[in-house]
Amino acid sequence: MLFFRLDVQLVSLLSVCYWVFFRCNVITVIYSAQNIRFKCFALQETSSGIIVFRNAGGQRMYLLLHYQYRGDYWDFPRGNIKDPETPRMAAVRETEEETGLTVSQLRMVEGFEERVKWFYRFNGEPVHKSVIYYLAETGIEDVRISDEHVGAQWLSYEDALNMLKYRNSKKLLKKAENYLRKLEDFKV
């Protein structure tokens, strides 16, 4: 992440705009009476994934995968979008690669699409990561995890919420659960 603190009276606005708009992919501008500060994130990565759930004995269970890449944590299936895929196509492909669940074994829940964003470093460079998540139901309990993961578990909403490490993932699970509850209320 590059930080620039520019005294507005000393720097030509045109040269600043040129640098910011032609050299950065993601820009945040913070303005105060004395100065302007630009945050520039040079690399951008977009992925997509699916929050997979199933019903077991009247209880909704969520699938979490155990990641040990760049840390030790549990999260939802996801992966990078490849050209010419749409985010939804990539989400289905990645879910199949990471869990063995095929498109015919997933029933996508229409109307749910959530984007989460965060930042991380790769080879010392800051990366702005954006992930689009969908929601899908399956009737399949047995999953086949890929080499990218060291485990998988079906967990109740409460247990999954406790197992998730990152705030973005916890918020995402809450949104998915609330969305499904609203759909159930609508059906009644």
C-alpha positions in Angstrom: 0.0 0.0 0.0 1.5 3.3 -1.0 0.6 6.4 1.0 0.9 9.9 -0.4 0.4 12.9 1.7 0.2 15.9 -0.6 0.0 19.6 0.4 -2.7 20.8 -2.0 -0.9 24.2 -2.4 2.4 22.7 -3.5 1.4 20.0 -5.9 -0.3 20.4 -9.2 -3.6 18.6 -9.1 -3.2 17.5 -12.7 0.0 15.6 -12.0 -1.5 13.9 -9.0 -4.6 12.9 -11.0 -2.4 11.5 -13.8 -0.4 9.3 -11.4 -3.4 8.1 -9.4 -5.7 7.3 -12.3 -3.1 5.8 -14.6 -0.9 3.9 -12.1 -3.4 2.5 -9.6 -6.1 -0.1 -9.8 -7.9 0.7 -6.6 -7.9 4.2 -5.1 -9.1 5.6 -1.9 -8.9 9.4 -1.5 -9.1 10.9 2.0 -9.5 14.7 2.0 -9.1 17.1 4.9 -8.7 20.9 4.9 -4.9 20.6 5.0 -4.1 17.8 2.7 -5.2 14.9 0.5 -4.0 11.4 1.1 -4.2 8.7 -1.6 -4.1 5.0 -0.9 -3.0 3.0 -3.9 -3.4 -0.8 -4.2 -1.4 -2.0 -7.1 -2.7 -5.5 -7.4 -6.3 -6.7 -7.6 -7.7 -10.2 -7.4 -11.3 -11.3 -7.9 -12.7 -14.7 -6.8 -16.1 -16.2 -6.2 -17.4 -19.0 -4.0 -20.5 -20.7 -2.7 -21.9 -21.0 0.8 -23.1 -24.6 0.7 -25.8 -25.9 3.1 -27.9 -29.0 3.6 -30.7 -30.0 5.8 -30.0 -32.8 8.3 -32.8 -33.9 10.6 -34.6 -30.6 10.4 -31.4 -28.6 11.1 -29.5 -26.5 8.5 -25.8 -27.4 8.3 -23.2 -25.3 6.6 -20.1 -26.7 4.9 -16.7 -25.2 6.0 -13.3 -26.1 4.5 -10.1 -26.1 6.6 -7.5 -23.9 4.9 -3.8 -23.8 5.8 -2.7 -21.5 2.9 -1.6 -18.2 4.3 -2.8 -19.2 7.8 -4.9 -21.8 9.5 -8.6 -21.1 9.3 -12.0 -22.5 8.2 -14.0 -20.8 5.4 -16.3 -21.4 2.5 -15.3 -22.9 -0.9 -13.9 -20.2 -3.2 -11.3 -19.5 -5.9 -10.2 -17.2 -8.7 -12.3 -16.4 -11.7 -10.7 -17.5 -14.9 -11.3 -15.9 -18.3 -14.0 -16.1 -19.8 -15.9 -17.3 -16.8 -18.7 -15.4 -15.0 -18.4 -15.2 -11.3 -21.2 -17.7 -10.9 -19.5 -20.2 -13.3 -16.3 -19.8 -11.4 -18.0 -20.4 -8.0 -19.6 -23.6 -9.3 -16.3 -24.8 -10.8 -14.3 -24.0 -7.6 -16.9 -25.7 -5.4 -16.7 -28.8 -7.5 -12.9 -28.8 -7.4 -12.7 -28.2 -3.7 -15.6 -30.4 -2.5 -16.5 -32.8 -5.3 -20.0 -31.4 -5.3 -21.1 -31.1 -9.0 -23.5 -28.5 -10.5 -26.2 -31.1 -10.6 -25.8 -31.7 -6.8 -26.2 -28.0 -6.0 -29.5 -26.0 -6.0 -28.5 -22.4 -6.3 -30.6 -20.0 -4.1 -31.7 -17.2 -6.3 -31.4 -13.6 -5.2 -28.4 -14.1 -2.9 -25.1 -12.5 -4.0 -22.8 -10.9 -1.6 -19.4 -9.3 -2.1 -16.7 -9.2 0.5 -13.4 -7.4 0.3 -10.1 -7.5 2.1 -6.4 -6.8 1.7 -3.4 -9.1 2.0 0.3 -9.2 0.9 1.7 -11.5 -1.8 5.5 -11.4 -2.3 5.6 -8.2 -0.4 3.0 -6.5 -2.6 -0.4 -5.4 -1.3 -3.4 -7.1 -3.0 -7.0 -6.0 -2.9 -9.1 -9.2 -2.8 -12.8 -9.1 -3.8 -14.9 -12.3 -3.5 -18.5 -12.7 -4.8 -20.4 -15.4 -2.8 -23.6 -17.3 -3.8 -25.7 -19.6 -1.8 -26.6 -23.2 -2.7 -28.3 -26.2 -1.1 -27.2 -29.8 -1.5 -28.6 -33.1 -0.4 -25.1 -34.7 -0.4 -23.3 -35.2 2.9 -20.1 -36.8 1.7 -17.6 -34.3 0.2 -14.2 -35.0 -1.4 -11.8 -32.2 -0.5 -9.0 -31.1 -2.8 -5.3 -30.9 -1.9 -5.8 -27.2 -1.1 -7.6 -28.2 2.2 -6.9 -30.4 5.2 -10.5 -30.9 6.3 -14.2 -30.3 5.8 -17.1 -30.2 8.3 -20.8 -29.8 8.2 -21.7 -27.5 11.1 -24.9 -25.9 12.5 -25.2 -22.2 12.1 -24.0 -21.5 15.6 -21.0 -23.9 15.4 -20.1 -22.6 11.9 -20.2 -19.0 13.2 -17.9 -20.0 16.1 -15.5 -21.9 13.7 -15.1 -19.0 11.3 -12.1 -16.8 12.1 -12.6 -13.7 10.0 -15.2 -11.0 10.5 -16.1 -10.9 6.8 -16.9 -14.6 6.8 -19.0 -14.3 10.0 -21.0 -11.4 8.5 -21.4 -13.4 5.3 -22.8 -16.4 7.2 -25.2 -14.2 9.1 -26.5 -12.7 5.9 -27.0 -16.2 4.4 -28.8 -17.5 7.4 -31.0 -14.4 7.6 -31.8 -14.7 3.9 -32.8 -18.3 4.2 -35.0 -17.5 7.3 -36.8 -14.8 5.3 -37.4 -17.2 2.5 -38.8 -19.7 5.0 -41.1 -17.0 6.5 -42.3 -16.1 3.0 -43.2 -19.7 2.2 -45.4 -20.0 5.3 
